[in-house]
């Protein structure tokens, strides 16, 4: 080694040791900067990429969970919509809807022994996304308050969404209210024509 580097012969032992120490430090620095530093940088990049992938995976899992929740909500809304549709009066026009309503009321009146004297179709009303159809009925005197009460109950608790919105009863003898006659307005809902027009436009 000394033959290759003659200048080392001129140095005494402590100076040689110091020079070798500097050479060792220089080599260590070269190894650190050209060997270890790139490895550390690659490790840092790999860790950063891993963190990004973990975040992306977490967001994807959140999306899947949200998607599942949204789909469940849509399915529930669809079922509720179907239930609502089943409770609407059938028919494409107010006249057909009123005819459907009249048929239901007539069937329930016959079931409860209430004699209907007359039916009158009232003007339909648009309520939000529905159409309210109503009929005015007059019924003959009945001697059974129980039958009349059951008739009203059946109107409001059958498969269609119906309501007795108005009622006017006459009792001939207040002390013995066993002979009652009067009239009432029965209303139901059907699809609005505006919904159908929007569907055709779409």
Wavefront OBJ file of the C-alpha trace (Angstrom):
o trace
v 0.000 0.000 0.000
v 2.835 2.433 0.931
v 4.638 1.613 -2.321
v 1.574 2.754 -4.295
v 1.222 5.948 -2.261
v 4.857 7.190 -1.657
v 3.649 10.397 0.075
v 2.489 8.269 3.001
v 6.103 7.386 3.773
v 6.808 11.021 4.505
v 4.086 11.080 7.175
v 4.708 9.850 10.702
v 2.418 7.248 12.302
v -0.076 9.610 13.972
v -0.425 11.552 10.707
v -0.989 8.328 8.794
v -3.669 7.266 11.241
v -5.359 10.657 10.897
v -5.238 10.383 7.099
v -6.690 6.879 7.183
v -9.373 8.193 9.494
v -10.268 10.912 6.984
v -10.290 8.377 4.176
v -12.601 6.153 6.264
v -14.934 9.066 6.963
v -14.974 9.970 3.269
v -15.779 6.384 2.298
v -18.488 6.239 4.979
v -20.025 9.452 3.637
v -19.939 8.114 0.090
v -21.599 4.886 1.215
v -24.205 6.894 3.164
v -25.047 9.326 0.375
v -24.895 6.871 -2.527
v -26.000 3.699 -0.762
v -28.062 4.304 2.360
v -29.743 7.620 1.440
v -31.386 6.240 -1.748
v -32.612 3.269 0.246
v -34.101 5.559 2.900
v -35.737 7.697 0.204
v -37.197 4.605 -1.468
v -38.475 3.413 1.896
v -40.081 6.800 2.579
v -41.716 6.761 -0.891
v -42.955 3.216 -0.336
v -44.419 4.210 3.050
v -46.094 7.266 1.496
v -47.545 5.171 -1.322
v -48.760 2.631 1.215
v -50.420 5.386 3.254
v -52.094 6.747 0.094
v -53.338 3.278 -0.826
v -54.681 2.783 2.693
v -56.535 6.105 2.491
v -57.900 5.219 -0.951
v -58.988 1.811 0.331
v -60.644 3.436 3.355
v -62.524 5.881 1.109
v -63.570 3.015 -1.168
v -64.889 1.074 1.820
v -66.788 4.182 2.967
v -68.208 4.530 -0.542
v -69.314 0.893 -0.575
v -70.927 1.321 2.843
v -72.641 4.528 1.714
v -73.758 2.841 -1.490
v -75.269 -0.008 0.488
v -77.070 2.436 2.801
v -78.348 4.449 -0.178
v -79.534 1.319 -1.978
v -81.331 0.139 1.172
v -82.941 3.586 1.507
v -84.030 3.533 -2.142
v -85.456 0.037 -1.753
v -87.401 1.117 1.323
v -88.663 4.222 -0.495
v -89.702 2.066 -3.468
v -91.688 -0.260 -1.209
v -93.342 2.694 0.534
v -94.179 4.172 -2.871
v -95.784 0.894 -3.953
v -97.853 0.797 -0.741
v -99.008 4.377 -1.357
v -99.876 3.576 -4.996
v -101.998 0.621 -3.899
v -104.008 2.921 -1.624
v -104.841 5.345 -4.450
v -108.083 5.216 -6.380
v -107.743 3.617 -9.791
v -108.584 5.459 -13.002
v -106.941 7.776 -15.507
v -109.474 10.613 -15.142
v -111.354 12.222 -12.196
v -114.578 10.689 -13.510
v -113.128 7.181 -13.436
v -111.631 7.816 -9.991
v -115.005 9.048 -8.712
v -116.718 5.986 -10.212
v -114.215 3.754 -8.375
v -114.901 5.667 -5.131
v -118.661 5.399 -5.626
v -118.409 1.645 -6.173
v -116.434 1.203 -2.913
v -118.906 3.320 -0.895
v -121.880 1.476 -2.417
v -120.365 -1.911 -1.531
v -119.703 -0.844 2.067
v -123.183 0.669 2.448
v -124.793 -2.596 1.310
v -122.569 -4.526 3.721
v -123.760 -2.390 6.666
v -127.415 -2.026 5.629
v -127.191 1.712 4.847
v -129.489 2.709 1.962
v -127.907 5.374 -0.245
v -130.492 7.739 -1.735
v -128.164 9.666 -4.082
v -124.559 10.166 -5.177
v -123.105 13.437 -6.454
v -119.564 13.844 -7.786
v -117.813 17.000 -6.536
v -115.135 19.048 -8.284
v -111.699 17.361 -7.989
v -108.814 19.267 -6.359
v -105.086 19.068 -7.048
v -103.095 18.536 -3.823
v -99.320 18.476 -4.355
v -98.664 15.394 -6.479
v -102.152 13.921 -5.977
v -105.714 14.622 -7.026
v -108.473 14.633 -4.408
v -111.718 13.127 -5.646
v -114.893 13.494 -3.563
v -118.497 12.358 -3.717
v -121.474 13.688 -1.767
v -123.928 11.009 -0.609
v -127.387 11.215 0.941
v -128.596 8.174 2.825
v -132.090 7.141 3.891
v -133.065 7.095 7.553
v -131.507 4.247 9.477
v -132.541 2.951 12.877
v -129.111 1.569 13.752
v -126.425 3.899 15.034
v -124.129 0.871 15.212
v -124.550 0.174 11.484
v -123.882 3.809 10.604
v -120.803 3.896 12.812
v -119.515 0.656 11.260
v -120.172 2.060 7.782
v -118.031 5.142 8.538
v -115.346 2.968 10.146
v -115.213 0.677 7.088
v -114.850 3.659 4.742
v -111.784 4.910 6.599
v -110.200 1.499 7.260
v -110.304 -0.393 3.974
v -107.597 -0.880 1.322
v -107.928 2.561 -0.269
v -107.008 5.862 1.385
v -110.514 7.264 1.977
v -111.817 9.832 4.456
v -115.230 11.103 5.522
v -114.346 14.787 5.200
v -117.833 16.201 5.941
v -120.948 14.825 7.625
v -124.374 16.226 8.487
v -126.737 14.016 10.491
v -130.352 14.564 11.439
v -131.881 12.839 14.467
v -135.681 12.886 14.498
v -136.002 12.197 18.227
v -133.115 13.340 20.442
v -134.430 11.324 23.397
v -134.487 8.171 21.294
v -131.794 8.587 18.597
v -132.739 5.423 16.743
v -133.805 7.030 13.486
v -130.993 8.926 11.761
v -130.595 10.259 8.270
v -128.182 12.679 6.679
v -125.410 13.150 4.183
v -121.648 12.999 4.038
v -118.718 13.721 1.754
v -116.300 10.853 1.133
v -112.909 11.708 -0.388
v -110.071 9.672 -1.846
v -106.776 10.304 -3.607
v -105.611 9.368 -7.082
v -102.581 10.153 -9.228
v -102.301 13.750 -10.363
v -102.507 14.529 -14.063
v -99.422 16.738 -13.649
v -97.305 13.661 -12.789
v -98.470 11.903 -15.953
v -97.816 14.985 -18.093
v -94.266 15.233 -16.710
v -93.765 11.527 -17.445
v -94.834 12.033 -21.050
v -92.577 15.083 -21.413
v -89.588 13.094 -20.024
l 1 2 3 4 5 6 7 8 9 10 11 12 13 14 15 16 17 18 19 20 21 22 23 24 25 26 27 28 29 30 31 32 33 34 35 36 37 38 39 40 41 42 43 44 45 46 47 48 49 50 51 52 53 54 55 56 57 58 59 60 61 62 63 64 65 66 67 68 69 70 71 72 73 74 75 76 77 78 79 80 81 82 83 84 85 86 87 88 89 90 91 92 93 94 95 96 97 98 99 100 101 102 103 104 105 106 107 108 109 110 111 112 113 114 115 116 117 118 119 120 121 122 123 124 125 126 127 128 129 130 131 132 133 134 135 136 137 138 139 140 141 142 143 144 145 146 147 148 149 150 151 152 153 154 155 156 157 158 159 160 161 162 163 164 165 166 167 168 169 170 171 172 173 174 175 176 177 178 179 180 181 182 183 184 185 186 187 188 189 190 191 192 193 194 195 196 197 198 199 200 201 202
